[in-house]
Amino acid sequence: MTPLEIFFVQEFCRSARISPDLVSVLKVKERSRNPVGFMTTIIPSSVAEELRFDGRVFSSARVAHVGPDRLPCGMVLFFDEVTGMLDAIEGFAYGEEWPSVEEPIFWSEPNEQMS
């Protein structure tokens, strides 16, 4: 997984109060990119039992600032509707093209949100 994908899943772990160490074993099944973001699906057998969510979708209220220009980006994690286990990660840019360089990455302050 890319550092940015790890960063996004670790945000979920922080929110769900589960160990961020679970992210290190995730393996990518497929990654597709487009001009405004990416979608990465995860190999189901690489997802730890604890990496579950009650809902189908998790989206952080915080904004990720990505790349040297710190472009504002959002993220959505998708969870399998039957098992509740992590299924896919989506990253998207707010109003601009996806940054060509994805590091460094910073979270916004908690009160900075995109609507």
C-alpha positions as YAML, in Angstrom:
chain: A
units: angstrom
residues:
- id: 1
  name: MET
  ca: [0.00, 0.00, 0.00]
- id: 2
  name: THR
  ca: [1.11, 3.55, -0.60]
- id: 3
  name: PRO
  ca: [1.96, 5.82, 2.34]
- id: 4
  name: LEU
  ca: [-1.20, 7.80, 1.59]
- id: 5
  name: GLU
  ca: [-3.43, 4.70, 1.67]
- id: 6
  name: ILE
  ca: [-1.85, 3.70, 4.98]
- id: 7
  name: PHE
  ca: [-2.40, 7.24, 6.29]
- id: 8
  name: PHE
  ca: [-6.11, 7.05, 5.42]
- id: 9
  name: VAL
  ca: [-6.67, 3.64, 7.03]
- id: 10
  name: GLN
  ca: [-4.78, 4.73, 10.14]
- id: 11
  name: GLU
  ca: [-7.24, 7.61, 10.47]
- id: 12
  name: PHE
  ca: [-10.06, 5.07, 10.61]
- id: 13
  name: CYS
  ca: [-8.14, 3.04, 13.21]
- id: 14
  name: ARG
  ca: [-7.68, 6.16, 15.32]
- id: 15
  name: SER
  ca: [-11.38, 6.95, 15.08]
- id: 16
  name: ALA
  ca: [-12.45, 3.35, 15.82]
- id: 17
  name: ARG
  ca: [-9.90, 2.99, 18.63]
- id: 18
  name: ILE
  ca: [-8.21, -0.05, 17.13]
- id: 19
  name: SER
  ca: [-4.52, -0.70, 16.64]
- id: 20
  name: PRO
  ca: [-2.99, 1.05, 13.62]
- id: 21
  name: ASP
  ca: [-0.59, -1.91, 13.38]
- id: 22
  name: LEU
  ca: [-3.38, -3.80, 11.58]
- id: 23
  name: VAL
  ca: [-2.71, -1.66, 8.51]
- id: 24
  name: SER
  ca: [0.74, -3.13, 7.93]
- id: 25
  name: VAL
  ca: [-0.63, -6.50, 6.73]
- id: 26
  name: LEU
  ca: [-3.12, -5.14, 4.17]
- id: 27
  name: LYS
  ca: [-2.43, -6.11, 0.57]
- id: 28
  name: VAL
  ca: [-3.66, -4.40, -2.57]
- id: 29
  name: LYS
  ca: [-5.87, -6.34, -4.98]
- id: 30
  name: GLU
  ca: [-6.23, -3.54, -7.54]
- id: 31
  name: ARG
  ca: [-5.50, 0.19, -7.76]
- id: 32
  name: SER
  ca: [-6.97, 2.54, -10.34]
- id: 33
  name: ARG
  ca: [-6.14, 6.20, -10.72]
- id: 34
  name: ASN
  ca: [-7.93, 9.02, -12.47]
- id: 35
  name: PRO
  ca: [-7.25, 12.77, -12.76]
- id: 36
  name: VAL
  ca: [-8.97, 13.57, -9.45]
- id: 37
  name: GLY
  ca: [-8.09, 10.58, -7.25]
- id: 38
  name: PHE
  ca: [-7.75, 6.85, -6.85]
- id: 39
  name: MET
  ca: [-9.64, 3.71, -5.83]
- id: 40
  name: THR
  ca: [-7.80, 0.80, -4.23]
- id: 41
  name: THR
  ca: [-9.41, -2.54, -3.44]
- id: 42
  name: ILE
  ca: [-7.96, -4.76, -0.73]
- id: 43
  name: ILE
  ca: [-7.38, -8.53, -0.81]
- id: 44
  name: PRO
  ca: [-10.01, -9.79, 1.66]
- id: 45
  name: SER
  ca: [-7.73, -12.41, 3.23]
- id: 46
  name: SER
  ca: [-5.24, -9.67, 4.24]
- id: 47
  name: VAL
  ca: [-7.81, -7.78, 6.35]
- id: 48
  name: ALA
  ca: [-7.61, -8.43, 10.10]
- id: 49
  name: GLU
  ca: [-10.84, -9.39, 11.88]
- id: 50
  name: GLU
  ca: [-10.67, -6.20, 13.96]
- id: 51
  name: LEU
  ca: [-10.66, -3.98, 10.86]
- id: 52
  name: ARG
  ca: [-14.46, -3.80, 10.67]
- id: 53
  name: PHE
  ca: [-17.09, -1.10, 10.62]
- id: 54
  name: ASP
  ca: [-20.83, -1.16, 11.31]
- id: 55
  name: GLY
  ca: [-21.59, 1.02, 8.30]
- id: 56
  name: ARG
  ca: [-20.83, 0.52, 4.64]
- id: 57
  name: VAL
  ca: [-18.80, 3.75, 4.36]
- id: 58
  name: PHE
  ca: [-16.41, 5.66, 6.64]
- id: 59
  name: SER
  ca: [-15.35, 9.18, 5.76]
- id: 60
  name: SER
  ca: [-13.13, 11.32, 7.94]
- id: 61
  name: ALA
  ca: [-14.38, 14.79, 8.74]
- id: 62
  name: ARG
  ca: [-10.80, 16.03, 8.50]
- id: 63
  name: VAL
  ca: [-9.10, 17.09, 5.29]
- id: 64
  name: ALA
  ca: [-5.78, 15.59, 4.20]
- id: 65
  name: HIS
  ca: [-3.24, 18.04, 2.80]
- id: 66
  name: VAL
  ca: [-1.31, 16.06, 0.20]
- id: 67
  name: GLY
  ca: [2.00, 16.71, -1.52]
- id: 68
  name: PRO
  ca: [4.39, 19.64, -1.46]
- id: 69
  name: ASP
  ca: [1.56, 22.03, -2.44]
- id: 70
  name: ARG
  ca: [-0.63, 20.65, 0.36]
- id: 71
  name: LEU
  ca: [-3.66, 20.14, -1.88]
- id: 72
  name: PRO
  ca: [-6.85, 19.45, 0.11]
- id: 73
  name: CYS
  ca: [-8.00, 15.85, -0.39]
- id: 74
  name: GLY
  ca: [-10.68, 13.65, 1.09]
- id: 75
  name: MET
  ca: [-10.97, 9.95, 1.71]
- id: 76
  name: VAL
  ca: [-13.62, 7.30, 1.96]
- id: 77
  name: LEU
  ca: [-13.19, 3.74, 3.19]
- id: 78
  name: PHE
  ca: [-15.65, 1.12, 1.97]
- id: 79
  name: PHE
  ca: [-16.56, -1.94, 4.03]
- id: 80
  name: ASP
  ca: [-18.08, -5.20, 2.82]
- id: 81
  name: GLU
  ca: [-21.83, -5.13, 3.41]
- id: 82
  name: VAL
  ca: [-21.90, -8.76, 4.62]
- id: 83
  name: THR
  ca: [-18.71, -9.12, 6.69]
- id: 84
  name: GLY
  ca: [-18.17, -5.46, 7.64]
- id: 85
  name: MET
  ca: [-14.48, -5.83, 6.80]
- id: 86
  name: LEU
  ca: [-12.44, -3.21, 4.94]
- id: 87
  name: ASP
  ca: [-12.95, -3.59, 1.19]
- id: 88
  name: ALA
  ca: [-11.63, -0.47, -0.57]
- id: 89
  name: ILE
  ca: [-10.02, 2.95, -0.13]
- id: 90
  name: GLU
  ca: [-10.89, 6.00, -2.19]
- id: 91
  name: GLY
  ca: [-8.95, 9.26, -2.26]
- id: 92
  name: PHE
  ca: [-10.16, 12.37, -4.06]
- id: 93
  name: ALA
  ca: [-9.10, 15.96, -4.59]
- id: 94
  name: TYR
  ca: [-11.34, 18.88, -3.70]
- id: 95
  name: GLY
  ca: [-11.70, 20.90, -6.89]
- id: 96
  name: GLU
  ca: [-8.26, 20.24, -8.38]
- id: 97
  name: GLU
  ca: [-6.41, 17.45, -10.08]
- id: 98
  name: TRP
  ca: [-4.92, 14.77, -7.88]
- id: 99
  name: PRO
  ca: [-1.37, 15.75, -6.83]
- id: 100
  name: SER
  ca: [1.39, 14.08, -8.84]
- id: 101
  name: VAL
  ca: [3.48, 13.80, -5.65]
- id: 102
  name: GLU
  ca: [1.60, 12.32, -2.67]
- id: 103
  name: GLU
  ca: [4.06, 13.14, 0.10]
- id: 104
  name: PRO
  ca: [4.27, 14.77, 2.54]
- id: 105
  name: ILE
  ca: [0.80, 14.22, 4.02]
- id: 106
  name: PHE
  ca: [-0.77, 16.17, 6.86]
- id: 107
  name: TRP
  ca: [-4.20, 16.17, 8.48]
- id: 108
  name: SER
  ca: [-6.01, 19.45, 8.78]
- id: 109
  name: GLU
  ca: [-6.87, 20.93, 12.12]
- id: 110
  name: PRO
  ca: [-10.06, 19.32, 13.51]
- id: 111
  name: ASN
  ca: [-12.16, 22.42, 12.77]
- id: 112
  name: GLU
  ca: [-11.08, 22.61, 9.09]
- id: 113
  name: GLN
  ca: [-13.62, 20.65, 7.09]
- id: 114
  name: MET
  ca: [-14.72, 20.65, 3.47]
- id: 115
  name: SER
  ca: [-18.41, 20.74, 2.74]
...
